[in-house]
Amino acid sequence: MDEALKDNILGALENVIDPELGIDVVNLGLIYKVDLDDDGLCKVEMTLTSMGCPLGPQIIEQIKMVLAEIPEIQETEVNIVWNPPWNKDMMSRYAKIALGVS
């Protein structure tokens, strides 16, 4: 996958907002890996802020919706992983400022 397409995918994922925190999944550091194969299958490896997050299914559906708008993507598969565990150090500077985290 070329860098421009990867940037396009990450840009689309910035439209997926974590409903509890009000910050997108990219800036929260929840997206670990994005890959697109030759058949148009986009695999997203991500985590959630907590194992008991009740909004996981809603976030996954939003991811599938925004990525469906990218012509090169035919299907999206989202895999939730817990390793490495998410922590506030994974957030972008923007997210830390927005949430008042130092």
KOLGUVO-323066 format. One record per residue (C-alpha): residue in three letters; x, y, z. Coordinates in pm, 1 decimal, padded with zeros to 6 digits, m for minus. Layout:
// KOLGUVO-323066
<node><resn>ALA</resn><x>X</x><y>Y</y><z>Z</z></node>
...
END
This chain:
// KOLGUVO-323066
<node><resn>MET</resn><x>00000.0</x><y>00000.0</y><z>00000.0</z></node>
<node><resn>ASP</resn><x>00144.9</x><y>00335.6</y><z>m00095.4</z></node>
<node><resn>GLU</resn><x>00188.2</x><y>00616.5</y><z>00155.1</z></node>
<node><resn>ALA</resn><x>m00079.4</x><y>00840.7</y><z>m00003.1</z></node>
<node><resn>LEU</resn><x>m00342.7</x><y>00567.8</y><z>00025.8</z></node>
<node><resn>LYS</resn><x>m00241.4</x><y>00494.1</y><z>00385.0</z></node>
<node><resn>ASP</resn><x>m00272.8</x><y>00866.3</y><z>00465.3</z></node>
<node><resn>ASN</resn><x>m00615.6</x><y>00866.6</y><z>00298.7</z></node>
<node><resn>ILE</resn><x>m00727.0</x><y>00570.5</y><z>00513.0</z></node>
<node><resn>LEU</resn><x>m00595.8</x><y>00728.4</y><z>00833.8</z></node>
<node><resn>GLY</resn><x>m00762.3</x><y>01056.2</y><z>00736.1</z></node>
<node><resn>ALA</resn><x>m01094.2</x><y>00874.9</y><z>00697.9</z></node>
<node><resn>LEU</resn><x>m01044.5</x><y>00704.7</y><z>01035.0</z></node>
<node><resn>GLU</resn><x>m01004.7</x><y>01049.3</y><z>01194.6</z></node>
<node><resn>ASN</resn><x>m01379.0</x><y>01086.8</y><z>01132.2</z></node>
<node><resn>VAL</resn><x>m01451.0</x><y>00801.1</y><z>01375.1</z></node>
<node><resn>ILE</resn><x>m01502.4</x><y>00964.3</y><z>01713.0</z></node>
<node><resn>ASP</resn><x>m01486.2</x><y>00775.1</y><z>02041.7</z></node>
<node><resn>PRO</resn><x>m01829.1</x><y>00868.3</y><z>02186.0</z></node>
<node><resn>GLU</resn><x>m01706.6</x><y>00869.9</y><z>02545.2</z></node>
<node><resn>LEU</resn><x>m01399.4</x><y>01088.2</y><z>02493.6</z></node>
<node><resn>GLY</resn><x>m01505.2</x><y>01296.6</y><z>02192.3</z></node>
<node><resn>ILE</resn><x>m01168.9</x><y>01243.8</y><z>02018.0</z></node>
<node><resn>ASP</resn><x>m01107.9</x><y>01040.6</y><z>01703.2</z></node>
<node><resn>VAL</resn><x>m00962.8</x><y>00688.9</y><z>01718.2</z></node>
<node><resn>VAL</resn><x>m00642.9</x><y>00788.1</y><z>01534.0</z></node>
<node><resn>ASN</resn><x>m00546.1</x><y>01070.4</y><z>01771.1</z></node>
<node><resn>LEU</resn><x>m00639.9</x><y>00856.7</y><z>02070.0</z></node>
<node><resn>GLY</resn><x>m00378.1</x><y>00606.3</y><z>01951.1</z></node>
<node><resn>LEU</resn><x>m00630.8</x><y>00323.8</y><z>01919.7</z></node>
<node><resn>ILE</resn><x>m00531.4</x><y>00231.1</y><z>01562.3</z></node>
<node><resn>TYR</resn><x>m00226.0</x><y>00003.5</y><z>01571.0</z></node>
<node><resn>LYS</resn><x>m00203.7</x><y>m00115.7</y><z>01210.8</z></node>
<node><resn>VAL</resn><x>m00376.5</x><y>m00068.0</y><z>00874.9</z></node>
<node><resn>ASP</resn><x>m00316.5</x><y>m00293.2</y><z>00575.3</z></node>
<node><resn>LEU</resn><x>m00480.6</x><y>m00326.4</y><z>00234.2</z></node>
<node><resn>ASP</resn><x>m00433.8</x><y>m00636.6</y><z>00020.7</z></node>
<node><resn>ASP</resn><x>m00455.1</x><y>m00663.1</y><z>m00359.3</z></node>
<node><resn>ASP</resn><x>m00819.1</x><y>m00780.0</y><z>m00341.8</z></node>
<node><resn>GLY</resn><x>m00930.6</x><y>m00462.4</y><z>m00161.9</z></node>
<node><resn>LEU</resn><x>m00953.9</x><y>m00615.1</y><z>00186.2</z></node>
<node><resn>CYS</resn><x>m00855.5</x><y>m00353.7</y><z>00443.8</z></node>
<node><resn>LYS</resn><x>m00745.1</x><y>m00497.5</y><z>00777.3</z></node>
<node><resn>VAL</resn><x>m00750.4</x><y>m00262.4</y><z>01074.4</z></node>
<node><resn>GLU</resn><x>m00582.6</x><y>m00371.2</y><z>01396.3</z></node>
<node><resn>MET</resn><x>m00689.3</x><y>m00159.1</y><z>01688.2</z></node>
<node><resn>THR</resn><x>m00762.1</x><y>m00154.0</y><z>02056.6</z></node>
<node><resn>LEU</resn><x>m01014.6</x><y>00016.9</y><z>02282.3</z></node>
<node><resn>THR</resn><x>m00949.1</x><y>00233.4</y><z>02585.1</z></node>
<node><resn>SER</resn><x>m01076.1</x><y>m00045.3</y><z>02810.9</z></node>
<node><resn>MET</resn><x>m01166.9</x><y>m00413.2</y><z>02779.0</z></node>
<node><resn>GLY</resn><x>m01519.1</x><y>m00345.7</y><z>02902.0</z></node>
<node><resn>CYS</resn><x>m01586.4</x><y>m00065.8</y><z>02650.8</z></node>
<node><resn>PRO</resn><x>m01956.3</x><y>m00102.8</y><z>02561.9</z></node>
<node><resn>LEU</resn><x>m01913.1</x><y>00111.5</y><z>02249.9</z></node>
<node><resn>GLY</resn><x>m01671.3</x><y>m00120.9</y><z>02069.5</z></node>
<node><resn>PRO</resn><x>m01931.1</x><y>m00255.0</y><z>01822.7</z></node>
<node><resn>GLN</resn><x>m02048.3</x><y>00099.2</y><z>01743.3</z></node>
<node><resn>ILE</resn><x>m01690.0</x><y>00214.9</y><z>01678.3</z></node>
<node><resn>ILE</resn><x>m01625.0</x><y>m00087.8</y><z>01451.9</z></node>
<node><resn>GLU</resn><x>m01937.5</x><y>m00009.3</y><z>01247.0</z></node>
<node><resn>GLN</resn><x>m01829.5</x><y>00354.0</y><z>01208.6</z></node>
<node><resn>ILE</resn><x>m01486.2</x><y>00238.4</y><z>01088.6</z></node>
<node><resn>LYS</resn><x>m01645.5</x><y>00013.1</y><z>00826.4</z></node>
<node><resn>MET</resn><x>m01872.8</x><y>00297.5</y><z>00710.9</z></node>
<node><resn>VAL</resn><x>m01597.2</x><y>00558.2</y><z>00662.7</z></node>
<node><resn>LEU</resn><x>m01361.7</x><y>00312.8</y><z>00490.8</z></node>
<node><resn>ALA</resn><x>m01636.8</x><y>00194.2</y><z>00253.0</z></node>
<node><resn>GLU</resn><x>m01616.8</x><y>00539.7</y><z>00093.0</z></node>
<node><resn>ILE</resn><x>m01257.0</x><y>00480.6</y><z>m00022.6</z></node>
<node><resn>PRO</resn><x>m01270.4</x><y>00335.4</y><z>m00377.7</z></node>
<node><resn>GLU</resn><x>m00972.5</x><y>00099.4</y><z>m00329.5</z></node>
<node><resn>ILE</resn><x>m01140.7</x><y>m00070.2</y><z>m00030.9</z></node>
<node><resn>GLN</resn><x>m01388.1</x><y>m00347.5</y><z>m00109.1</z></node>
<node><resn>GLU</resn><x>m01423.3</x><y>m00487.1</y><z>00243.9</z></node>
<node><resn>THR</resn><x>m01301.0</x><y>m00397.1</y><z>00591.6</z></node>
<node><resn>GLU</resn><x>m01204.5</x><y>m00634.9</y><z>00869.3</z></node>
<node><resn>VAL</resn><x>m01151.2</x><y>m00485.9</y><z>01216.1</z></node>
<node><resn>ASN</resn><x>m00954.9</x><y>m00686.1</y><z>01471.9</z></node>
<node><resn>ILE</resn><x>m00959.8</x><y>m00574.4</y><z>01833.9</z></node>
<node><resn>VAL</resn><x>m00637.4</x><y>m00657.4</y><z>02017.1</z></node>
<node><resn>TRP</resn><x>m00534.6</x><y>m00598.0</y><z>02378.0</z></node>
<node><resn>ASN</resn><x>m00159.6</x><y>m00618.1</y><z>02336.0</z></node>
<node><resn>PRO</resn><x>00006.4</x><y>m00378.5</y><z>02374.5</z></node>
<node><resn>PRO</resn><x>m00242.5</x><y>m00239.3</y><z>02625.8</z></node>
<node><resn>TRP</resn><x>m00358.8</x><y>00112.5</y><z>02544.6</z></node>
<node><resn>ASN</resn><x>m00237.7</x><y>00394.4</y><z>02767.7</z></node>
<node><resn>LYS</resn><x>m00248.7</x><y>00774.5</y><z>02757.0</z></node>
<node><resn>ASP</resn><x>00106.3</x><y>00795.1</y><z>02617.9</z></node>
<node><resn>MET</resn><x>m00029.4</x><y>00656.8</y><z>02287.3</z></node>
<node><resn>MET</resn><x>m00242.8</x><y>00967.9</y><z>02232.7</z></node>
<node><resn>SER</resn><x>m00130.5</x><y>01242.2</y><z>01996.5</z></node>
<node><resn>ARG</resn><x>m00032.6</x><y>01580.3</y><z>02133.9</z></node>
<node><resn>TYR</resn><x>m00365.8</x><y>01713.2</y><z>02002.6</z></node>
<node><resn>ALA</resn><x>m00566.1</x><y>01452.3</y><z>02197.9</z></node>
<node><resn>LYS</resn><x>m00368.8</x><y>01513.9</y><z>02516.2</z></node>
<node><resn>ILE</resn><x>m00431.3</x><y>01889.4</y><z>02493.6</z></node>
<node><resn>ALA</resn><x>m00801.6</x><y>01839.8</y><z>02413.4</z></node>
<node><resn>LEU</resn><x>m00846.5</x><y>01608.2</y><z>02711.0</z></node>
<node><resn>GLY</resn><x>m00621.4</x><y>01805.5</y><z>02946.8</z></node>
<node><resn>VAL</resn><x>m00380.9</x><y>01514.2</y><z>02987.3</z></node>
<node><resn>SER</resn><x>m00011.1</x><y>01577.6</y><z>03040.7</z></node>
END
